[in-house]
Amino acid sequence: MSDEVHSEQLLAEVAALPSLPGVYRYFDAGDGVLYVGKARNLKKRVSSYFQKNHGGTRIGHMVSKIVRMETTVVRTEAEALLLENNLIKTLKPKYNILFRDDKSYPYLKIASHEFPRMAYYRGSVDRKHRYFGPYPSAWAVKESIQLLQKVFRIRTCEDTVYSNRTRPCLLYQIKRCSGPCVGLVSKDEYAQDIANAEAFLLGDSQLVLKQLEERMTAHAEKLEFEQAAELRNKISALSRVLHQQAVESTTSDKDVDILAVKVQGGKACVNLAMVRGGRHLGDRAYFPVHVDDAAQMGADDEDVLAPIEQQVLEAFIAQHYIEVPVPPTLVVGAQVGRELVEAVTQQAGIRVTAVFQPRGQRRLWMEMAQKNADIQLARLLAEEGSQQARTRALVDSLEIAPDDLDSFRVECFDISHTAGEATQASCVVFEHHAMQNREYRRYNIDGITPGDDYAAMRQVLHRRYGKLAEAIAAESDAPTPGDASGADAKPGTVGARMPDLVLVDGGRGQVSMAREVFSELGLPLSLIVGVEKGKGRKVGLEELVFADGREKVYLGRDSAALMLIAQIRDEAHRFAITGMRARRAKVRVGGSQLEDIPGIGPKRRARLLQRFGGIRGVAAASVEDLASVDGIAFELAEEIYRALH
């Protein structure tokens, strides 16, 4: 197979590889990255791809696309593993298990100040302030802040608010702040509260409790009963918190990540539960892509068939802890390689231990994390199954045969205005079984009779598909292997393509207009479908109108295809309405600023508004009408008209 598919230069490069550890990258004809892998022995590992007959497997499909490769020799397997996953994160290969970049983790920040404040924080950390975390969610941070407010009464207000207060705020009244802004707590006492809060966040809750008790006793012996009572209240609040967290504080573990994995139906979920300072903070689910492809690739990696759960979990650990601090203990739901743990240790600069099949409290944590992984993956499979079923129902109902159901693309248009004012057209996009809001577009419609929806539809379709049609025609004039040719073929262009379906919100009139535009542009009429209101304009009774002469179709009130069409149409309508309102508001607000027009002062503005009954009347007036107002010359009337239109 290799001699027929791959160039002699590539095969020569493979034969010349050294028998050393390293990382290899495969590229296709478009210079896209196909796969990144590591090897104990580059020569043996890479040669296996080109010497074995992989048949019609995914590996075989990938190998047939390889036109170029790059390799990097490293000193150790740990270095190879770290480099491999750094490259996977940056290059995003098509056949590796890939965990998409998630939002950065939030932290609890104690800002540097004479009287430090607590705050929710997300972003890069620095040495100026103290940061605790990361936390799995914003909710976990806010819960911790509320807890520390109750026990230690640390301030949360911004410095600008703090420095300008003359009396304590509501948080002081409800005993959530000690009132440092107005001197109700000394600097030393507040510093002690900050130290206790930090110790609590680090898991030293029993030490904090002991210190509070010692301070309370000391105040009581000095007959300082108010201070003793204040400390007693803090001890009570902290004891209640510790009682609530009893299930978590029975272990000596302070910072632990629990990683459960579930693979089913070609999909996978890694559920990360986080314990910080001995407190279980919650969890977050991750869903990698390319699991099916990687499963087969992993089968050939170093001639060892690793379980897919292990492959997924190892990929997560290697990619996740590139950017996120790793705790000293990882409790894992599948066995992971020793070299991976060593690589993470080397990168983090602390000793990291992976615990498989844990006992005691760790086992309880793992059971909770595993249950959540099972639930999250089941939810994903149910949602994706439902979404794909709707797309399949629509394709079958309209007798469309897309090349790939996942890339089936629908573009839907709607026109919106208020009595002809601020006319806008919207175009929304459905692809990959979901609305793609980044690809939505709005078009301001000008140069038509106000309220002429047909002319507006003509204009937006010409603007949307005019240049695309020109590119398609150019391709048809100079066909290349694999290109579509002819008006009835599915068109494709560089950087853009025609949708598989064009929906217009309207019946025969709008469809006829769309048919005229597509005929002028030489585009397939079979793409156009109109959504016509049913009898009594009731939802669920809509009918589909076709531009290519087919009979109207009624899908049925409970049809999954109709539900999808209704969702897309309603989204187009919503998008058009919000854009139209924004434009209308802009026109009206801009029009009301008559005094911004050179030559219009308060007196002339008053005369205009009095004559025409308001700014809308001024905007609707002709130049001649404007010039009839006392003090408005014809040239100034023309200026006013231009400014308001």
C-alpha positions as CSV (number, residue, x, y, z in Angstrom):
1,M,0.0,0.0,0.0
2,S,2.8,2.4,0.9
3,D,4.5,2.2,-2.4
4,E,1.3,3.2,-4.2
5,V,0.1,5.9,-1.9
6,H,3.1,7.6,-0.4
7,S,6.0,9.4,-2.1
8,E,9.5,8.0,-2.2
9,Q,10.8,11.0,-0.2
10,L,8.4,10.3,2.6
11,L,9.3,6.6,2.7
12,A,13.0,7.5,2.7
13,E,12.5,9.8,5.7
14,V,10.7,7.0,7.5
15,A,13.6,4.6,6.8
16,A,16.1,7.1,8.0
17,L,14.5,7.7,11.4
18,P,16.6,7.0,14.5
19,S,15.8,4.4,17.2
20,L,15.4,7.0,19.8
21,P,12.4,8.4,21.8
22,G,10.5,11.3,20.2
23,V,7.4,12.8,18.9
24,Y,6.0,12.6,15.3
25,R,3.4,14.6,13.4
26,Y,1.5,13.6,10.2
27,F,0.2,16.2,7.8
28,D,-2.2,15.8,4.9
29,A,-2.1,17.5,1.4
30,G,-3.7,20.7,2.8
31,D,-1.0,20.8,5.5
32,G,-3.6,20.0,8.1
33,V,-2.3,18.0,11.1
34,L,-3.7,14.5,11.1
35,Y,-2.1,12.9,14.2
36,V,0.5,13.6,16.8
37,G,2.1,10.6,18.6
38,K,5.0,9.8,20.9
39,A,7.3,6.8,20.7
40,R,10.0,5.0,22.7
41,N,11.5,4.1,19.4
42,L,10.7,6.5,16.5
43,K,11.9,4.2,13.8
44,K,10.0,1.2,14.9
45,R,6.8,3.1,15.8
46,V,6.5,5.3,12.6
47,S,7.5,2.4,10.3
48,S,4.6,0.3,11.6
49,Y,2.2,2.8,10.0
50,F,3.6,2.4,6.6
51,Q,4.5,-1.4,6.6
52,K,1.3,-2.9,8.0
53,N,-1.9,-3.3,6.0
54,H,-4.6,-1.5,7.9
55,G,-7.3,-2.3,5.4
56,G,-10.4,-0.1,5.5
57,T,-10.0,0.9,9.2
58,R,-9.8,4.5,10.4
59,I,-6.1,4.1,10.8
60,G,-5.9,3.0,7.1
61,H,-8.0,6.0,6.1
62,M,-5.7,8.3,8.0
63,V,-2.5,6.7,6.7
64,S,-3.7,7.1,3.1
65,K,-3.9,10.9,3.7
66,I,-0.3,11.3,5.0
67,V,1.9,13.3,2.6
68,R,4.4,14.8,5.0
69,M,5.7,14.2,8.5
70,E,7.8,16.0,11.1
71,T,9.7,14.4,14.0
72,T,11.4,15.7,17.2
73,V,13.9,13.6,19.1
74,V,13.8,14.0,22.9
75,R,15.9,12.6,25.8
76,T,13.2,10.7,27.7
77,E,9.7,9.2,27.5
78,A,8.5,11.9,29.9
79,E,9.7,14.7,27.7
80,A,8.1,12.9,24.7
81,L,4.8,12.8,26.5
82,L,4.9,16.4,27.6
83,L,5.8,17.6,24.1
84,E,3.1,15.3,22.5
85,N,0.3,16.8,24.5
86,N,1.5,20.4,24.2
87,L,1.4,19.9,20.4
88,I,-2.0,18.2,20.6
89,K,-3.3,21.3,22.5
90,T,-1.9,23.8,20.0
91,L,-2.3,21.9,16.7
92,K,-5.6,20.2,17.4
93,P,-5.1,17.1,15.2
94,K,-8.0,15.3,13.5
95,Y,-7.2,11.8,15.0
96,N,-6.1,12.5,18.5
97,I,-8.3,12.5,21.6
98,L,-8.7,16.2,22.1
99,F,-10.1,18.1,25.1
100,R,-11.3,21.5,23.9
101,D,-10.1,24.5,25.8
102,D,-12.6,25.4,28.6
103,K,-13.1,28.7,30.3
104,S,-10.4,29.4,32.8
105,Y,-11.0,28.3,36.3
106,P,-12.2,30.8,38.9
107,Y,-10.2,31.6,42.1
108,L,-10.9,33.2,45.4
109,K,-8.7,36.2,45.7
110,I,-7.6,38.0,48.8
111,A,-6.3,41.4,47.5
112,S,-3.3,43.1,48.9
113,H,-4.4,46.0,51.1
114,E,-4.1,47.4,54.7
115,F,-7.5,45.8,55.2
116,P,-7.6,43.1,52.4
117,R,-10.8,42.2,50.6
118,M,-12.1,38.9,49.3
119,A,-13.2,38.7,45.7
120,Y,-14.2,36.3,42.9
121,Y,-11.4,36.2,40.3
122,R,-10.9,34.7,36.9
123,G,-7.7,35.2,34.9
124,S,-4.0,35.0,35.3
125,V,-2.6,35.1,38.8
126,D,0.3,37.2,40.1
127,R,2.4,37.5,43.3
128,K,0.9,40.7,44.4
129,H,-2.3,39.1,45.8
130,R,-3.2,35.8,47.4
131,Y,-5.2,33.3,45.3
132,F,-7.0,30.2,46.5
133,G,-8.2,27.5,44.1
134,P,-8.8,26.8,41.4
135,Y,-12.5,26.1,41.9
136,P,-14.6,24.0,39.6
137,S,-17.3,26.7,39.2
138,A,-18.2,30.3,40.0
139,W,-20.8,28.9,42.4
140,A,-18.1,27.2,44.5
141,V,-16.1,30.4,44.8
142,K,-19.2,32.4,45.8
143,E,-20.2,29.8,48.4
144,S,-16.7,29.9,49.9
145,I,-16.9,33.7,50.1
146,Q,-20.3,33.6,51.8
147,L,-18.9,31.1,54.3
148,L,-15.9,33.2,55.2
149,Q,-18.1,36.3,55.5
150,K,-20.2,34.5,58.1
151,V,-17.3,33.2,60.1
152,F,-14.5,35.8,59.8
153,R,-16.4,38.8,58.5
154,I,-13.9,39.7,55.8
155,R,-14.9,42.7,53.6
156,T,-15.9,42.2,49.9
157,C,-16.5,45.8,48.8
158,E,-14.4,47.4,46.1
159,D,-11.6,49.7,47.3
160,T,-13.3,52.8,45.8
161,V,-16.4,52.0,47.9
162,Y,-14.4,51.2,51.0
163,S,-12.5,54.4,50.9
164,N,-15.6,56.6,50.6
165,R,-17.8,55.2,53.3
166,T,-18.8,57.3,56.3
167,R,-20.9,54.7,58.0
168,P,-21.0,50.9,57.9
169,C,-23.0,49.2,55.2
170,L,-25.8,46.5,55.3
171,L,-23.2,43.7,55.5
172,Y,-22.0,45.0,58.8
173,Q,-25.6,45.2,60.1
174,I,-26.2,41.5,59.3
175,K,-22.8,40.5,60.7
176,R,-21.1,39.6,57.4
177,C,-18.4,42.3,57.7
178,S,-16.5,43.7,60.7
179,G,-16.7,47.3,59.4
180,P,-13.0,48.2,58.7
181,C,-14.1,51.0,56.4
182,V,-15.2,53.1,59.4
183,G,-12.7,51.9,62.0
184,L,-14.9,49.4,63.8
185,V,-12.1,46.8,63.9
186,S,-8.4,47.3,64.5
187,K,-5.8,46.5,62.0
188,D,-4.3,43.7,64.1
189,E,-7.7,42.1,64.7
190,Y,-8.6,42.2,61.0
191,A,-5.1,40.8,60.1
192,Q,-5.8,37.9,62.5
193,D,-9.2,37.3,60.8
194,I,-7.4,37.3,57.4
195,A,-4.8,34.8,58.7
196,N,-7.5,32.5,60.0
197,A,-9.5,32.7,56.8
198,E,-6.4,31.8,54.8
199,A,-5.6,28.9,57.2
200,F,-9.2,27.6,56.8
201,L,-8.9,27.8,53.0
202,L,-5.7,25.8,53.2
203,G,-7.4,23.1,55.3
204,D,-6.1,24.0,58.8
205,S,-9.6,24.4,60.2
206,Q,-8.8,22.6,63.5
207,L,-5.8,24.8,64.1
208,V,-7.9,27.9,63.5
209,L,-10.5,26.6,65.9
210,K,-7.9,26.0,68.6
211,Q,-6.4,29.5,68.2
212,L,-9.9,31.1,68.4
213,E,-10.6,29.2,71.6
214,E,-7.2,30.3,73.1
215,R,-7.9,33.9,72.2
216,M,-11.4,33.7,73.7
217,T,-10.1,32.3,77.0
218,A,-7.4,35.0,77.2
219,H,-10.0,37.8,76.8
220,A,-12.3,36.2,79.3
221,E,-9.5,36.0,81.9
222,K,-8.9,39.8,81.4
223,L,-12.6,40.4,81.9
224,E,-12.9,41.6,78.3
225,F,-16.3,40.0,77.8
226,E,-17.3,41.7,74.6
227,Q,-14.2,40.5,72.8
228,A,-14.6,37.1,74.2
229,A,-18.3,37.0,73.1
230,E,-17.3,38.0,69.6
231,L,-14.8,35.2,69.4
232,R,-17.3,32.8,70.9
233,N,-19.7,33.7,68.0
234,K,-16.9,33.0,65.5
235,I,-16.2,29.6,67.1
236,S,-19.9,28.7,66.9
237,A,-20.1,29.7,63.2
238,L,-16.9,27.8,62.4
239,S,-18.1,24.7,64.3
240,R,-21.4,24.7,62.4
241,V,-19.4,24.9,59.1
242,L,-17.1,22.0,60.2
243,H,-20.1,20.0,61.2
244,Q,-21.7,20.5,57.8
245,Q,-18.3,19.5,56.2
246,A,-17.8,16.5,58.5
247,V,-18.0,14.0,55.6
248,E,-15.1,15.8,54.0
249,S,-12.9,16.6,56.9
250,T,-12.5,13.0,58.2
251,T,-9.5,12.5,55.8
252,S,-6.0,13.9,56.0
253,D,-6.3,14.8,52.3
254,K,-6.2,18.5,51.7
255,D,-5.8,19.0,47.9
256,V,-7.0,16.2,45.7
257,D,-8.5,15.8,42.2
258,I,-10.8,12.9,41.5
259,L,-11.0,11.8,37.9
260,A,-13.8,9.5,36.8
261,V,-14.2,8.3,33.2
262,K,-17.1,6.9,31.2
263,V,-17.0,5.8,27.5
264,Q,-20.1,4.8,25.7
265,G,-21.5,5.0,22.2
266,G,-18.4,6.6,20.7
267,K,-18.5,9.4,23.2
268,A,-16.6,9.9,26.5
269,C,-16.9,12.0,29.7
270,V,-14.2,12.8,32.2
271,N,-15.7,14.1,35.4
272,L,-13.3,16.1,37.5
273,A,-14.2,16.6,41.2
274,M,-12.0,18.9,43.2
275,V,-11.1,18.8,46.9
276,R,-9.2,21.9,48.2
277,G,-8.3,22.5,51.8
278,G,-10.1,19.2,52.7
279,R,-13.4,20.6,51.3
280,H,-15.2,19.0,48.4
281,L,-15.8,22.0,46.1
282,G,-17.9,20.3,43.3
283,D,-17.1,18.9,39.9
284,R,-17.0,19.7,36.2
285,A,-17.6,17.4,33.2
286,Y,-15.4,17.3,30.1
287,F,-16.3,15.7,26.8
288,P,-13.4,15.0,24.4
289,V,-13.7,14.7,20.6
290,H,-12.2,12.1,18.2
291,V,-12.7,9.2,20.7
292,D,-13.5,6.6,18.0
293,D,-10.5,7.6,15.9
294,A,-8.1,7.6,18.8
295,A,-9.4,4.2,20.0
296,Q,-8.0,2.6,16.9
297,M,-4.9,4.7,16.8
298,G,-4.2,3.7,20.3
299,A,-4.5,0.1,19.4
300,D,-1.4,0.3,17.3
301,D,0.6,2.6,19.7
302,E,3.8,0.9,20.7
303,D,2.0,-2.4,19.8
304,V,0.1,-2.2,23.1
305,L,-3.8,-2.2,23.2
306,A,-4.6,0.2,26.0
307,P,-8.3,0.2,27.2
308,I,-10.1,3.2,25.7
309,E,-10.9,4.5,29.3
310,Q,-7.2,4.6,30.0
311,Q,-6.5,6.4,26.7
312,V,-9.1,9.0,27.5
313,L,-8.1,9.6,31.1
314,E,-4.4,9.8,30.2
315,A,-5.2,12.3,27.4
316,F,-7.1,14.4,29.9
317,I,-4.4,14.4,32.5
318,A,-1.6,15.2,30.0
319,Q,-3.6,18.1,28.4
320,H,-5.4,19.5,31.4
321,Y,-2.5,20.0,33.7
322,I,-0.4,21.8,31.1
323,E,-2.2,25.0,32.2
324,V,-3.9,24.1,35.5
325,P,-2.0,23.6,38.8
326,V,-2.0,19.9,39.7
327,P,-2.6,18.8,43.3
328,P,-0.3,16.3,44.9
329,T,-2.9,13.5,44.7
330,L,-5.0,12.3,41.7
331,V,-7.6,9.7,42.4
332,V,-8.3,8.0,39.1
333,G,-11.1,5.8,37.8
334,A,-8.8,3.9,35.3
335,Q,-5.2,2.8,35.5
336,V,-2.7,5.4,34.1
337,G,0.8,4.9,33.0
338,R,3.7,5.4,35.4
339,E,5.6,7.6,32.8
340,L,2.6,9.9,32.6
341,V,2.6,10.5,36.4
342,E,6.4,11.1,36.2
343,A,5.9,13.6,33.4
344,V,3.3,15.6,35.3
345,T,5.5,15.5,38.4
346,Q,8.4,16.8,36.3
347,Q,6.3,19.6,34.9
348,A,4.6,20.6,38.1
349,G,7.8,20.6,40.3
350,I,5.9,18.7,43.1
351,R,5.6,15.0,43.7
352,V,2.3,13.8,42.2
353,T,0.7,10.4,43.1
354,A,-2.1,8.7,41.1
355,V,-4.3,6.4,43.2
356,F,-6.3,3.7,41.4
357,Q,-9.0,1.7,43.2
358,P,-9.0,3.9,46.3
359,R,-10.3,3.1,49.8
360,G,-12.1,4.9,52.5
361,Q,-13.0,8.6,51.9
362,R,-11.3,8.6,48.6
363,R,-13.5,5.7,47.4
364,L,-16.6,7.6,48.4
365,W,-15.4,10.6,46.4
366,M,-14.7,8.4,43.4
367,E,-18.1,6.8,43.6
368,M,-19.8,10.3,43.5
369,A,-17.6,11.4,40.6
370,Q,-18.2,8.2,38.7
371,K,-22.0,8.5,39.1
372,N,-21.8,12.1,37.8
373,A,-19.8,11.0,34.8
374,D,-22.4,8.4,34.0
375,I,-25.2,10.9,34.3
376,Q,-23.5,13.6,32.3
377,L,-22.6,11.2,29.4
378,A,-26.1,9.8,29.3
379,R,-27.5,13.3,29.1
380,L,-25.1,14.1,26.2
381,L,-26.0,11.0,24.3
382,A,-29.7,11.7,24.8
383,E,-29.3,15.3,23.6
384,E,-27.2,14.4,20.6
385,G,-29.4,11.6,19.7
386,S,-32.4,13.9,19.8
387,Q,-30.7,16.6,17.8
388,Q,-29.5,14.2,15.1
389,A,-33.0,12.6,15.0
390,R,-34.5,16.0,14.2
391,T,-32.0,16.7,11.4
392,R,-32.6,13.2,10.0
393,A,-36.3,13.7,10.1
394,L,-36.0,17.0,8.2
395,V,-33.7,15.5,5.6
396,D,-36.0,12.5,5.1
397,S,-39.2,14.7,4.9
398,L,-37.7,16.9,2.2
399,E,-36.0,14.0,0.4
400,I,-32.6,15.6,0.6
401,A,-29.5,13.5,0.4
402,P,-26.6,15.5,2.1
403,D,-23.1,14.2,1.8
404,D,-22.8,14.3,5.6
405,L,-25.7,14.7,8.1
406,D,-23.4,16.4,10.6
407,S,-22.5,19.1,8.2
408,F,-26.1,19.6,6.9
409,R,-26.5,23.4,6.7
410,V,-29.7,25.4,6.7
411,E,-29.9,29.2,6.2
412,C,-33.1,31.0,7.0
413,F,-34.2,34.5,6.1
414,D,-36.7,36.9,7.7
415,I,-37.7,40.5,7.1
416,S,-38.7,42.9,9.9
417,H,-39.7,46.5,10.1
418,T,-42.3,48.8,11.7
419,A,-44.6,50.3,9.1
420,G,-41.7,50.4,6.7
421,E,-39.3,52.0,9.2
422,A,-35.8,50.6,9.8
423,T,-36.2,47.6,7.5
424,Q,-33.8,44.8,8.3
425,A,-33.3,41.2,7.0
426,S,-31.8,38.5,9.1
427,C,-30.0,35.3,8.1
428,V,-29.5,32.6,10.7
429,V,-27.6,29.4,10.3
430,F,-28.2,25.8,11.4
431,E,-25.4,23.3,11.1
432,H,-23.9,20.4,13.1
433,H,-27.4,19.8,14.6
434,A,-27.5,23.3,16.3
435,M,-27.9,27.0,15.7
436,Q,-24.5,28.6,14.8
437,N,-25.0,32.1,16.2
438,R,-21.5,33.2,15.3
439,E,-22.5,32.9,11.6
440,Y,-25.7,35.0,12.0
441,R,-25.9,38.1,9.8
442,R,-28.1,41.2,9.6
443,Y,-28.7,43.3,6.5
444,N,-29.9,46.9,6.5
445,I,-32.3,47.2,3.6
446,D,-32.3,50.5,1.7
447,G,-33.6,51.8,-1.6
448,I,-37.0,50.1,-1.6
449,T,-40.5,51.2,-1.1
450,P,-41.2,51.1,2.7
451,G,-43.0,47.9,3.7
452,D,-42.2,46.0,0.5
453,D,-41.1,42.7,1.9
454,Y,-40.7,41.1,-1.5
455,A,-38.2,43.7,-2.6
456,A,-36.4,43.4,0.8
457,M,-36.1,39.6,0.2
458,R,-34.8,40.1,-3.3
459,Q,-32.1,42.5,-2.0
460,V,-30.9,40.3,0.8
461,L,-30.7,37.1,-1.3
462,H,-28.7,39.0,-4.0
463,R,-26.4,40.3,-1.3
464,R,-26.0,36.9,0.4
465,Y,-25.5,34.7,-2.7
466,G,-24.4,37.0,-5.5
467,K,-20.7,36.7,-5.1
468,L,-21.0,33.0,-4.2
469,A,-22.8,32.4,-7.4
470,E,-20.0,34.1,-9.3
471,A,-17.4,31.9,-7.6
472,I,-19.5,28.8,-8.5
473,A,-19.8,29.9,-12.1
474,A,-16.0,30.4,-12.2
475,E,-15.5,26.8,-10.9
476,S,-17.9,25.5,-13.5
477,D,-16.0,27.2,-16.3
478,A,-12.7,25.6,-15.2
479,P,-13.6,22.3,-13.5
480,T,-11.1,20.3,-11.5
481,P,-11.3,16.7,-10.3
482,G,-13.9,16.4,-7.6
483,D,-15.5,19.9,-8.3
484,A,-19.2,20.2,-8.8
485,S,-20.3,21.5,-12.2
486,G,-23.6,22.6,-13.5
487,A,-26.4,24.6,-11.8
488,D,-28.0,21.5,-10.3
489,A,-24.9,20.2,-8.6
490,K,-24.2,21.0,-5.0
491,P,-22.0,24.1,-5.3
492,G,-18.8,24.5,-3.4
493,T,-16.5,27.5,-3.2
494,V,-13.2,28.3,-1.6
495,G,-13.9,29.6,1.9
496,A,-17.7,29.3,1.6
497,R,-20.4,27.0,0.3
498,M,-24.0,27.1,-0.5
499,P,-26.3,25.7,2.2
500,D,-28.2,22.5,1.7
501,L,-31.5,24.3,2.4
502,V,-32.6,27.9,2.1
503,L,-35.7,28.6,4.3
504,V,-37.7,31.8,3.8
505,D,-40.3,32.9,6.3
506,G,-43.3,33.3,4.0
507,G,-45.5,31.5,1.5
508,R,-45.8,31.5,-2.3
509,G,-45.0,35.2,-2.7
510,Q,-41.7,35.1,-0.9
511,V,-40.8,31.8,-2.5
512,S,-41.5,33.2,-6.0
513,M,-39.2,36.1,-5.3
514,A,-36.5,33.7,-4.1
515,R,-37.0,31.6,-7.2
516,E,-36.4,34.7,-9.4
517,V,-33.2,35.6,-7.6
518,F,-31.8,32.0,-7.8
519,S,-32.8,31.8,-11.5
520,E,-30.9,35.0,-12.2
521,L,-27.9,33.7,-10.2
522,G,-27.9,30.3,-11.8
523,L,-28.4,28.5,-8.4
524,P,-30.4,25.3,-7.8
525,L,-34.1,26.1,-7.2
526,S,-34.5,22.8,-5.2
527,L,-32.7,24.5,-2.3
528,I,-35.5,27.0,-1.6
529,V,-38.3,26.1,0.8
530,G,-40.9,28.6,2.2
531,V,-42.7,28.2,5.5
532,E,-46.3,29.2,5.0
533,K,-48.7,29.9,7.8
534,G,-51.4,27.3,8.1
535,K,-55.1,27.8,8.5
536,G,-55.9,30.5,10.9
537,R,-52.1,31.2,11.2
538,K,-52.0,28.6,14.0
539,V,-48.7,27.2,15.1
540,G,-48.3,23.5,14.1
541,L,-50.3,23.9,10.9
542,E,-47.6,25.4,8.8
543,E,-47.0,24.1,5.2
544,L,-43.8,24.0,3.2
545,V,-43.8,25.6,-0.2
546,F,-41.1,24.6,-2.8
547,A,-39.6,26.8,-5.5
548,D,-39.0,23.9,-7.9
549,G,-42.7,23.2,-8.5
550,R,-43.3,20.4,-6.0
551,E,-46.6,20.2,-4.2
552,K,-46.9,21.8,-0.8
553,V,-46.2,19.5,2.2
554,Y,-47.8,19.4,5.6
555,L,-45.6,17.6,8.0
556,G,-48.0,17.3,10.9
557,R,-48.2,19.1,14.3
558,D,-46.0,16.5,16.1
559,S,-43.4,16.1,13.4
560,A,-39.8,16.4,14.5
561,A,-38.9,17.9,11.1
562,L,-41.6,20.7,11.6
563,M,-40.3,21.3,15.2
564,L,-36.8,21.9,13.8
565,I,-38.1,24.2,11.0
566,A,-40.1,26.1,13.5
567,Q,-37.1,26.6,15.7
568,I,-35.0,27.9,12.9
569,R,-37.7,30.2,11.6
570,D,-38.5,31.5,15.1
571,E,-34.8,32.2,15.6
572,A,-34.6,34.1,12.3
573,H,-37.6,36.2,13.4
574,R,-36.2,36.9,16.8
575,F,-32.9,37.9,15.3
576,A,-34.5,40.2,12.8
577,I,-36.8,41.8,15.4
578,T,-34.0,42.7,17.8
579,G,-31.9,44.1,15.0
580,M,-34.8,46.2,13.6
581,R,-35.6,47.6,17.0
582,A,-32.0,48.6,17.6
583,R,-31.8,50.3,14.2
584,R,-35.1,52.0,14.8
585,A,-34.0,53.3,18.2
586,K,-30.8,54.5,16.6
587,V,-32.7,56.4,13.9
588,R,-35.1,57.9,16.4
589,V,-32.5,58.9,18.9
590,G,-30.2,60.3,16.2
591,G,-33.2,62.2,14.7
592,S,-34.1,63.7,18.0
593,Q,-30.8,65.5,18.1
594,L,-31.9,68.4,15.9
595,E,-29.5,70.7,17.6
596,D,-26.6,68.6,16.4
597,I,-27.4,69.8,12.9
598,P,-25.4,73.0,12.0
599,G,-27.7,76.0,12.0
600,I,-30.4,74.5,14.3
601,G,-30.5,76.1,17.7
602,P,-33.2,75.9,20.5
603,K,-35.6,78.3,18.8
604,R,-35.6,76.7,15.4
605,R,-35.8,73.2,17.0
606,A,-38.9,74.3,19.0
607,R,-40.5,75.8,15.8
608,L,-39.9,72.5,13.9
609,L,-41.3,70.3,16.7
610,Q,-44.3,72.6,17.2
611,R,-45.1,72.6,13.5
612,F,-44.8,68.9,12.8
613,G,-45.9,67.5,16.2
614,G,-42.6,65.9,17.2
615,I,-39.4,64.4,15.7
616,R,-41.2,61.7,13.7
617,G,-43.3,64.4,12.0
618,V,-40.1,66.4,11.2
619,A,-38.5,63.2,9.8
620,A,-41.6,62.6,7.6
621,A,-41.7,66.1,6.2
622,S,-40.5,67.0,2.7
623,V,-37.8,69.6,2.1
624,E,-40.5,72.0,0.9
625,D,-42.5,71.5,4.1
626,L,-39.4,72.1,6.2
627,A,-38.6,75.3,4.3
628,S,-42.1,76.6,5.1
629,V,-41.2,76.9,8.8
630,D,-40.3,80.4,9.9
631,G,-36.5,80.8,10.1
632,I,-35.7,77.7,8.0
633,A,-34.1,78.5,4.6
634,F,-34.3,76.0,1.7
635,E,-30.6,75.1,2.1
636,L,-31.1,74.4,5.8
637,A,-34.2,72.4,5.1
638,E,-32.2,70.2,2.7
639,E,-29.5,69.8,5.4
640,I,-32.2,68.7,8.0
641,Y,-33.7,66.3,5.5
642,R,-30.4,64.6,4.8
643,A,-29.5,64.4,8.5
644,L,-32.8,62.6,9.3
645,H,-32.8,60.1,6.4
